């Protein structure tokens, strides 16, 4: 779990691999749940509980082919390869923020 100061609030961030056996409890009082593309097939419960606990979801999907699915409905921030059309993907999926970059760190885009 990470915690960092944005200048005016401290954000609690948890990575999917840190959730353990009780994902809902691990998500309580967190601002962001961070996943990578490989986590998505195993993240159904975490994505469901993130919505119940008002936790925003960010996915670093660089290096993997994007396969549409229900997981997109839970995502607020998606980081993709530069070869993707971020604006078209954002409009198609309804994800709040889609960023195409090969260098950016996902945490630089959290709000």
N, C-alpha and C positions, 0 to 999 in steps of 0.2 A: 504494500500500500504506500502510495506517495501522498505527500501533502505539500503544497507549495502556495506561496503568497503571490497574488496577482496584483498587488498594490493596494487593494482595498478589501479583498476578502481572501480567506484561506480556503483552498479547494482540496477536498479529500478525493483521491483518485485510487481506484482499485483495478488491477489487471485480472482478466478472466482466470488465469492459472492460480491466483491467490484466493479464490472464492471458497475452496474446500467443500466439505460435505453439506454445508448449510448455506447455499448461495443467498437466500433472502436475508438471513441475519448478517452476512458479510457485506451486503449492499446498503444496509441501514446507515443513514447519515453520510452517505457518499454523494459526491456531485457527478462523477464520471465513472463509467465502466469502460475499460479499454480492452479491445480484442484485436487479434490478427485474423486474417482470412481462414487460417487452418482451424481456428476455434469454432467457427460458425456452425459446423455440423453437430457440435456437442453443446451448444449454448442456448438451446431452446428455453430451459428453465430460467437461466440467468437473464435472458432477454425479457421473459414474461415478468419476472420479479423486478427487473429494473423499472418497468413501467409502473408497477404497483408501489414502488418505493421512491418514485420521482427522480430516478437516476438517469442522467443522459448517457447515451452510448456512442462511442467512437470506435471506428474500425479502420485499421491500417490494412488495406487490401492490395498494396503494391506487390507486384510479382506474381499475381494469381489472376486467372481468368474470372471475370465477374459473372456469376450465375445468379439470375434473378430468383428471388424467393421471399417468403414471409419475413425473413430476418431484416429486410430493408425497411419494413414498417417501424421497427424499433430503433433504427439508427438516426442519429442527429448530425454526426460528422463522419464523412467517409474520405479517406485519403487513397487516391488511386495513382497509377502510373501516368506519366505525361502523354502517353499515346491515347488515352481516353479523353473524350469530350466531356469535361466536367459539367459544363452548363447543361448540355443535353441530358446527361445522366441525372443531374439534380432535378430537372423538370420532369423527366420520365418517372422517377422514383418517389419524388416528394421529400427526399432527404434534405434537411435544412441547409447543410453546407457540404459541398463536394469540392475537394481540392485535388488538382492534378500536379504532382511534384515528385521528383526523385530524391530531393535532398532534405526537405523539411521534416522536422521531428513532429509527430502527431501532437505532442503536448503543447507546441507553440500555437496551435489553433483552438485550444479549448477555451471555453468562455464560462 
